[in-house]
Every structure is written in structure tokens, then in C-alpha cells.
Amino acid sequence: MRLSRWLADRWVMIVALLVLGYLSLPIVVVAGLSFNRPSSRLSYDFNEFTLDNWRQPCATSDMCDAVVHSVQIGFIATVVATVIGTLMAFALVRHRFRGRAGINVLIFLPMATPELVMGTSLLALFVSAGVPQGFWTIVIAHVMFCVSFVVVTVKARLAGMDRRLEEAAMDLYASEWQTFRRITLPLVLPGIVAAALLAFSLSFDDFIITNFNAGTTVTFPMYVWGAAQRGIPPQVNVIGTAMFGIAVLLVGLSSLRGRRSRRAGLPAAGAAGRRAKSPS
């Protein structure tokens, strides 16, 4: 009876853990293969444990060049898309203007359009305009589909923010810039950071749109696709594991910082409440 009651109270959590474990299986396999010395270039079975792959992650120079290209493109596309998307989110949430509903629909089009269609459309656009395919055409393409995800993420954060906090700051004679810097920006910043991380992940991982508009530039996903025909080097698993570890570290640090901020705010709120209840 105790076991059945325990399972009945926690079955949702158990199912969620099982689903998360299933989704994490590919990551566990990639992390395990990063310590593998394969028996041949076309073998993906675990043969022998080794640390050589981590000691020499750039044993294949072409792969490291592709990783550098992906990081550079992802960084530039993330910065541009985050700035444009954040400004668009503020405009759509805080202002009423003609065509606002139509713009909301247009924002979802890059997210709903198949990547094959978007890639071929951008290729036709660049060819008709006489723009040579290469590094900057990839950046333009990535900014185009990353902006939509940034707008949606920041809009969700803005929609859940209490406007009375800004009104209270203005009532206490804070200027518009002071209100934005000390009230609005700290509250919206977690959404902006989440949108930037999402944009970088999408840019670094994209293959279809990049393949149509890359020209002679090779990114990391394109290198993996080309190497699959002649044998993927084990250093690819090292790069994948390292990127996943960095992402988990950033998310963990952000969550820890938010938890510390909430804990620091609770005593301050309690002290303010006690002062308000104390007789003057």
C-alpha cells in the first residue's frame, strides 16, 4: 500500500524522469564515444578507452577550422538577432500601431517555414542580387531565422512582467532611462539571455539553410556531414560533448544566480514588511 501510494503521488515526476533519460541517451553515447579509440575510421563501436581525443581535439585541422567558422557565425548572428529581436519585442508588447497584428503573424513565418524552402529562397535571392555565397551570406541567413525565436522568447518575458513596478519607479521621480536601467532591464535580462543562448544554439547547429548559402565556407555541421562518407573522426564527439557541457554550465550558473537573487530579496522584503507594520 505504501509503495502504490508513493507511486500514485509521484507518477508524473517518474514519467518526466524517464522521458528526460530517454532524451539524454544520445548525449551519453556521444560523451562515451569521445573517450573511444575506434578500431577503424568507419567503426562506431566502443573499442578502447583513451584520453588522446581530449588531449588533441584539433588533430584534424579542417574540423577545428569548421568549428571556428561556426562559432564566429553563431556569435555575430546571435548579437545581431538579439538586438533586433529585443527591440521588436518591446515595440510589439509596449506599443499599439497599425499593422501590429500582421507583424505578429510574419514573425512566426520563419519558424513555420520548412528549412528547405527557406534555404532555396535565400539562395535564389542572393543569386539574383549577385551576392557571392560565403561567410556573410550564412550570417544573414542565420539572423533571419534567429530573430523570430528571440522575439517570441523576449515577448513572453515582457508579457509576464508587472508594469506597476515601472510606474512606481516613475512615481518616485526616476527618469525613463533610470527606470529602464534599474527596473525594466534587470527583469527582462533573463529572457534576453535565454533568447541569445537559443539563437546561438540554432545557428551553430543549422545545416540545411547553411548548406544552400555557404559557398566555399565550411561550418561544423557541414564538416560532419562530409566526414560521414569517409569516417567521422572521434574528435567530433569531443566537440559535441564540450559544447553540451558549456551549455549546461551556463544554464546552471544562470539558475544559481537567480536563486541567490531571490534568496537575497526575501530578507529585504521581510524587513520592509516589518517596518511597514511597526507603529510610527
N, C-alpha and C positions, 0 to 999 in steps of 0.2 A: 504493500500500500504506500509506503514511504517513497519507494522508487517510482511508482506510477504517478504519485502526486508531484514529485520533483520533476519528472519528465513533462507533466502537463503544465507546470509553471514555467518551464524553460525551453519548450519545444521550438519556439520562434528563434531563440538565440542559438540552439543547436543546429537548426537548419541553416541559419545565416553563417555559422562557422564552417559547416560542410560545404556550402557554396563558395565561400572565400578560399577554403582549402583547395577545392577543385580548380578555381581560377588561378591559384598560385602554383599549380603543378608545373606549367611551362617555365615559370621563373625559376623554380627549384631545379628543373632539368638543365636550363641554361647555366645556372650557377655551378652545378655539379660538373658539367662538361668544360667549364673554364679551367678546371684542375685536371683535365684529361690529356694524356698523350696518345692520340689516335694511332692505330696500327697502320692506317693508310689515309690518304687525302680524302678518299670517298667513304671512309668509315665513320659512323657517328656513335658507335658503341663505346662504353667506358672500358678503356684498355689498361691504363696505368696512371696512378696518381703522380702529379708533378706540379711544381710551382714555377716552372720555366715560362709558362704563358703569362703569368702576372709579372715576372721579372723582366720579360721582353715583350711588352704589349705592342711595340712598333716593329716587331720582327719583319712584318710586311709593310714596307714604306707606303705602298699605294693605299693601303687601308687607313693608315694614320692621316694621309693627305685627304682622304674622303671624309674622315671624322672631323678634321679641321674645317673643311668646307661646310659640313652640316652644322657645326657649332656656330660658325660665322653667320651663315644664312639664318639660322634659328634666332640668334641674338638680335640681328638687325630687324628681322621680321617681327619679333616679339616686341621690341621697343616701339617700332612704328605702329603696329597694330594695337598695342596697349594704349598709347597716347590717343590715337584716333578713336578707338572704341570707347575709351573712358569719356572723352568729350561728347561723343554721340549719345552715350547712356545718360549723361547729365542732361543733355538737351531734350531727350525723349521723355525723361521722368519729371523734370522740373519745369518744363515749358509746354505751352499749348500753341500750336501753329498749324497752318493749313498744310495738308499732306502728311501729317504725323502718322495716321493710320497706314497710309501706303508705304511709308518708310519702314514701319514695323514689319510689314509683310516682306519687303525687299531684303531686310536683314536676314530673314530665315532662308532665302533662296540659296545662298552658297552652302548652307548646312544641309538643305534638302536635295540639292542637285547632285547627281552621281559624279564622282571624281573623273570618270572617263569623259563625260560631257564637258565638264569644266576645263579639263586639260586640253582637249581638242579645240575648244572655243578660244582659249587663251593662245594656243599655238596659231590658230588662224588669224587672230588679232595681231600678234607680233609679226607674222609673215607679211600680212597685208600692209602693216605700217613700216615694214623694212627694218625692224629691230632685230639685231642678231641674237640668237639664243645663247644663254650663258648664265653667269653668276647672278646678274641683276634681274634677268627675266624670272629666275627662280624666286628671288626676293619679292618681286612684285606679285607673283602668283601666290606665294605663301601669305603675304599681307592680306590679299583679297579674301581668302577663306578664314584667316585667323581673326579678322576684325569682327565677324559675326559672333564667334564664340566669346570674345571679350565683351561685346555689347550685352549679350544675354547674361553673362556672369555678373557684370557690374550693375546691370539693371536690377537683378534680383537682390543685390546688396542694398541698393538705394531704395528699392520699394519697401524693404523691411526696416528702414531707419526712421526713427522718431523725429519728425520735423520740429517738435516742440523744444528740443534741445538747442537747435539753432535759433529759434525765436527767443528763448530765454537768454542766450548769449547776446543777441541784439538788444534785448531789453536792458541788459547790464552795460550798455554803451560800447559793445565791441563792434568794430568796423566789419564790413563784409569780408575783407581779407583775413582779419583776425579770426572771425567765425569759421571761415573755410579752413584756415591752417590749424586751428586748435580743436575744432569740433567736427567739422564735416570730414576732412581728410583722414584723421585717425580712425573714424568709424567706417569709412569706405575702404581704407587701405587693405584690410584682409581680402576683400573681394577683388581689388585690383591685383594683388599679389597672386591670388588663385587664378585669375584670368591670364596673367603673364605666364605662370607655370604651364597652364593648359595650352596656351599658344605656342610656347617653346616645344612642348611635347609633340603637338600636332605637326609643327614644322620639321622637327628633327626626324620624325617617323614617316613623313609623307614619301610616297614612291610614285604613284600614278601621275599626279599633276607634275611632279618634278621631272619624270621621265620624258614627258612631252615637251617640256620647255627648258631642258638642261643644256642642250647643245653638246659641247665637249666637257662640261663640268660634271664631275662625278661626286655624288654625295654618298653617305654611308649606306643607306638602303639600296642605292643603285649598285654599289660595290658588292654587297651581299648577294644581290640577285645575279650579278655577273659571275661571282665566285662560285655560286651553287652549281654551275655547269662543269667546273673543273676541280671542285673540292673546297669547301669553306674552311679557312684556317681557324684553329681553336682560339686565336686572339679575338675573333669576333664575339665569342661568348664572354670574354673578359670585358670588352667594351660594353656589351649589353648589361652585364652584372654591375659594372661600375656606374652606369647611368641610372639603373634602378636604385642602387644604394644611395646615390646622391639625391635622387628624388625623395626617397624615404627620409633621409636625413633632413632635408629642407622642410618637409611636411611636419616631421617630429619637432624641429626647432620652432616652427611657427605655432604648433599646438601648445608647446611648453610655454612659449612667451604669452600666448593668450590666456592660459591657465594662471600664470603668475600675475598677469594684469587683473584678472577677475578676483583673485585672492587679495591682491593689494587694494582693490576697490571696495571689498566688503567691510574691512575695518573702518575705512573712511566714511562709508555710508552709515555704518552703525554709530560712529561718533557724531555725525551730523544729526542723526535722528535723536540721539540723547540730548544734544544741545537744543534741539527744537522743542523737546518735551520739558526741559528744565524751566522752572519759573524765572522770569526776568527780575 
